[in-house]
Each structure stands twice: as C-alpha cells, then as structure tokens.
C-alpha cells in the first residue's frame, strides 16, 4: 500500500453555481479512490485579485490525504477542472468555473515548469491564507519557514476583501 501524503488544495469558482461547482470538484477528487478528505475551512466570498473586473469568488481550502504523488495530483485536479467545463483561461487570473490549486504537499518544495509547490503566490493571497488558518494556523511554510498565521498577518487589511459565505 502506498504511503499517504497530506496536501492542501485551494478551491474556487466565480462562474455559474459557484459553491456547487466547488463541491462537485471536491466530490470528484475524493471519489477517485486515491484521495480522502480530512478537513475543510469555512467557505468565503472573496474579492478578485489581479484582474478585478469580474464576479467575486467562492473560495475555501481542503486538507486531503492522498496516495498520488504531487504531479499525479496536479493531473487529477486539472482533469476535474476540465470535466467541470474549464477551458483555457482567456484572461490570466480571470473568471473560472472551477479552480483547484495545490497549495502545500507534505513539506515538499517543487519548482518545475509544470508544478511549483508551495503555491508561488499563496503568501500574498488572503483567500488562501485565511482558509488554511481555519484548518491549522501553525502550519510552517516550507520556503519562508513562517506560520500561515504570520503570513496572513503580513497582508494589508484593506486589500483582498473576504467575508464568510452565507
């Protein structure tokens, strides 16, 4: 039996039935038989970052255990996004029916053209850090060697509005 790895996946959508898109994506991930849901953050409505002229997102983070290696997990996530109707992104950071990103995978650091772990912009994203802190604020970033809570506290409170999803 393969060893289990712990991964944190950021989940988001700002097209269609946003929350339903996210839930279906996580269901597809856990139904593959190689990933098990361990924990989930609160669900948030989040202001778009970088490309502002679009609907707000629904975002949350899930903690999974998986027997997939990091590259196979990435392939699985991209396949789930395609099955949900996501096609090539016309606008960088633009609208998307489903966005599934590996934020952390064990304490690994991966830097390839195909995959970068930890996620290269996670430390700048309230919509990632706040949900991770819901699960475990004391996780150590494997590159910056700081807790998720301390990274979250570094963000400007006026930027990246985020509210609990109602």
C-alpha positions as CSV (number, residue, x, y, z in Angstrom):
1,X,0.0,0.0,0.0
2,X,1.3,3.4,-0.9
3,X,2.1,5.9,1.8
4,X,-0.3,8.8,2.3
5,X,0.7,12.3,1.7
6,X,-1.0,15.4,3.1
7,X,-2.0,18.1,0.7
8,X,-3.9,21.4,1.0
9,X,-6.0,22.3,-2.0
10,X,-7.4,25.8,-2.7
11,X,-10.9,25.6,-4.2
12,X,-12.6,28.4,-6.0
13,X,-15.2,29.5,-8.6
14,X,-16.8,32.7,-9.8
15,X,-19.0,31.4,-12.6
16,X,-22.4,29.7,-12.5
17,X,-23.4,28.0,-9.3
18,X,-20.1,28.8,-7.6
19,X,-20.4,26.8,-4.4
20,X,-21.9,23.8,-6.2
21,X,-19.0,23.9,-8.7
22,X,-16.6,23.7,-5.8
23,X,-18.4,21.0,-4.0
24,X,-18.6,18.9,-7.2
25,X,-14.9,19.3,-7.7
26,X,-14.0,18.0,-4.3
27,X,-16.5,15.2,-4.6
28,X,-14.8,14.2,-7.9
29,X,-11.4,14.3,-6.2
30,X,-12.5,12.2,-3.2
31,X,-14.3,9.7,-5.5
32,X,-11.2,8.8,-7.4
33,X,-10.2,6.4,-4.6
34,X,-6.8,7.9,-4.1
35,X,-7.7,11.0,-2.1
36,X,-9.5,11.3,1.3
37,X,-11.0,14.5,2.7
38,X,-9.5,15.2,6.1
39,X,-10.7,18.7,6.9
40,X,-12.2,21.8,5.3
41,X,-12.1,25.5,6.1
42,X,-15.1,27.8,6.2
43,X,-16.4,28.9,2.8
44,X,-15.7,32.6,1.9
45,X,-16.8,35.1,-0.7
46,X,-13.6,36.8,-1.9
47,X,-12.8,39.9,-3.9
48,X,-10.9,39.1,-7.2
49,X,-7.2,39.7,-7.1
50,X,-5.0,41.0,-10.0
51,X,-7.9,41.0,-12.6
52,X,-10.6,43.0,-10.8
53,X,-13.3,43.3,-13.5
54,X,-15.2,40.0,-12.6
55,X,-17.6,38.5,-10.1
56,X,-16.4,37.8,-6.6
57,X,-15.2,34.2,-5.9
58,X,-16.3,31.5,-3.6
59,X,-13.1,30.1,-2.0
60,X,-12.1,27.6,0.6
61,X,-9.3,25.1,1.3
62,X,-9.5,21.4,1.9
63,X,-6.9,19.2,3.6
64,X,-6.6,15.8,2.0
65,X,-4.6,12.6,2.4
66,X,-3.6,11.1,-0.9
67,X,-1.6,8.2,-2.4
68,X,-1.0,10.3,-5.5
69,X,2.4,11.9,-6.0
70,X,2.3,15.6,-6.5
71,X,2.4,15.5,-10.3
72,X,-0.3,12.9,-10.5
73,X,-2.4,15.0,-8.1
74,X,-1.9,18.0,-10.3
75,X,-3.0,16.0,-13.4
76,X,-6.1,14.8,-11.4
77,X,-7.0,18.3,-10.4
78,X,-6.6,19.6,-14.0
79,X,-8.8,16.8,-15.3
80,X,-11.5,17.6,-12.7
81,X,-11.4,21.3,-13.8
82,X,-11.8,20.3,-17.5
83,X,-14.7,18.0,-16.6
84,X,-16.3,20.9,-14.8
85,X,-16.2,23.0,-18.0
86,X,-13.0,24.9,-17.5
87,X,-11.2,25.6,-20.8
88,X,-8.0,27.6,-21.5
89,X,-8.2,30.8,-19.5
90,X,-8.7,33.7,-21.8
91,X,-7.7,36.2,-19.1
92,X,-4.9,35.5,-16.6
93,X,-6.5,35.4,-13.2
94,X,-9.8,35.8,-14.9
95,X,-13.2,34.1,-14.4
96,X,-13.3,30.4,-13.9
97,X,-15.9,27.8,-13.4
98,X,-13.6,25.8,-11.1
99,X,-10.0,26.4,-9.8
100,X,-8.2,23.7,-7.9
101,X,-4.6,24.5,-6.8
102,X,-2.2,22.5,-4.8
103,X,-1.1,24.9,-2.1
104,X,1.1,22.6,0.0
105,X,2.1,18.9,-0.4
106,X,3.7,17.5,2.7
107,X,6.6,19.8,3.4
108,X,7.9,19.4,-0.2
109,X,9.4,22.2,-2.3
110,X,8.9,21.6,-6.0
111,X,10.0,24.1,-8.7
112,X,9.4,22.9,-12.2
113,X,7.8,24.4,-15.3
114,X,4.7,22.2,-14.7
115,X,4.4,22.5,-10.9
116,X,5.5,24.8,-8.2
117,X,4.9,23.8,-4.5
118,X,4.3,25.6,-2.3
119,X,2.0,27.6,-4.5
120,X,4.1,30.6,-5.6
121,X,1.6,33.3,-4.7
122,X,0.0,31.7,-1.6
123,X,1.7,34.1,0.8
124,X,0.1,37.1,-1.0
125,X,-3.4,35.7,-1.1
126,X,-5.9,36.3,1.8
127,X,-8.3,33.8,0.0
128,X,-5.7,31.1,0.6
129,X,-4.2,32.0,3.9
130,X,-7.4,32.7,5.8
131,X,-8.9,29.3,4.9
132,X,-5.7,27.5,5.7
133,X,-5.6,29.2,9.1
134,X,-9.1,27.9,9.7
135,X,-7.7,24.4,9.5
136,X,-4.3,24.9,11.1
137,X,-2.7,28.4,11.6
138,X,0.6,26.9,12.7
139,X,1.5,25.1,9.5
140,X,5.0,26.2,8.5
141,X,5.6,27.5,5.0
142,X,8.4,25.2,3.7
143,X,10.3,28.1,2.0
144,X,9.7,31.1,4.3
145,X,9.8,29.0,7.5
146,X,6.9,31.0,8.9
147,X,3.5,30.0,10.1
148,X,0.4,30.6,7.9
149,X,-0.9,32.9,10.6
150,X,2.2,35.1,10.5
151,X,2.0,35.3,6.7
152,X,-1.7,36.2,6.9
153,X,-0.9,39.0,9.4
154,X,1.6,40.5,7.0
155,X,-1.2,41.3,4.4
156,X,-2.7,44.7,4.3
157,X,-6.0,44.6,6.0
158,X,-7.6,46.9,3.3
159,X,-6.7,44.6,0.4
160,X,-8.5,41.5,-0.8
161,X,-11.8,41.7,1.0
162,X,-13.1,38.4,2.2
163,X,-16.3,37.5,4.1
164,X,-17.8,34.3,5.3
165,X,-20.1,32.8,2.7
166,X,-23.8,32.9,3.8
